[in-house]
Structures are given as structure tokens and as C-alpha cells.
Amino acid sequence: MDRRQQVFNLIAQSSQPLSAAKIAKSLHVSRQIIVGDVALLRAAGHAIIATPRGYMIENSQGIIHTIAVCHQPSQMEEELNLIVDYGGCVNDVIVDHPLYGEIKGNLQLRSRHDVQMFMQKVKDNQASPLSSLTNGVHLHTITVASEDVYNLIVQALKEHGFLYLE
């Protein structure tokens, strides 16, 4: 079996995102080799996505909705926790940049633990959220099990002033 197939199998068989460094260590190659392999796998049509926690296979089970929200960077954790607490998966964050157009970051946050890990990464890297480019306005693609769950999420975001209504 060639290395790229091994990379794909490792990602596909993992229940959690896998970092390029972890894959590289298991295959005794450099992280950059894995990044290149994943790029080639994606170009060949494999549904691999890069999240802040590593690579994973894109999961499209459930009902997908896009919601518009707006808040301060200090409210990001509260907003993400609201969505996952009601049973949603935050697939990504999207902003409409005036120069570059749509910029998307894959998140795949399904639980408070995922949100906590993401927030720690934001803190460790002293990174600004994408929404800071658009005065807090951004979109999330979310996956939910039912329309009832989606409606609960929308209502909670509205009650907390996060739903963008303008």
C-alpha cells in the first residue's frame, strides 16, 4: 500500500481529527510530506477537510443550515457553546471579505470539549477570529439532527443577541 493510501486510511478510520504531525510520526516522514499528500488526496476528490484540530473526513449526515450571526470576539465561546449545547455541529465559519470575497475556516465543533480545545488554540496562537475582519458579522454552516433542533438553536442565538437580523 502506498503512503498516500495509508494517510487516507488513517484519517478515515479515526473518530477524531488527526494532525499532520501525528500522521507523520506514525509513518516516519515529515509533517510537510503529509500536508502534500493530503493536498493531493483532496485534489483527487477525497472529502478530507482540515480543521483546527487536524484532518478528518467530511461528514454530511444530518440537516445542514447556514446561519448569520454577529458578536464581539469575547463572545465567541458563548456563541459556539449555545450551538453545540442544543445539538448542533458547527461545521465552519464564513466571512465575506471586501478584498478576497468569501473566506471559510473549517471547524467541526460538536461538543463543549471541542469548543474548549478550539478556544485554547485561539489563545495559544493569539489569533483573531475571522469575524474580526467583518465587524463581528459571519456565517456558520451547522448540521443538526432535526428542524426542531435547528429552531431551538436559532431561538437561543436570537435571545442572546447573536443572530444577525439586519
Beta strands, then each sheet from edge to edge (+ up, - down):
strand 1: 48-51
strand 2: 54-57
strand 3: 63-70
strand 4: 89-97
strand 5: 101-109
strand 6: 137-144
sheet 1: 1+ 2-
sheet 2: 3+ 6- 4+ 5-
end
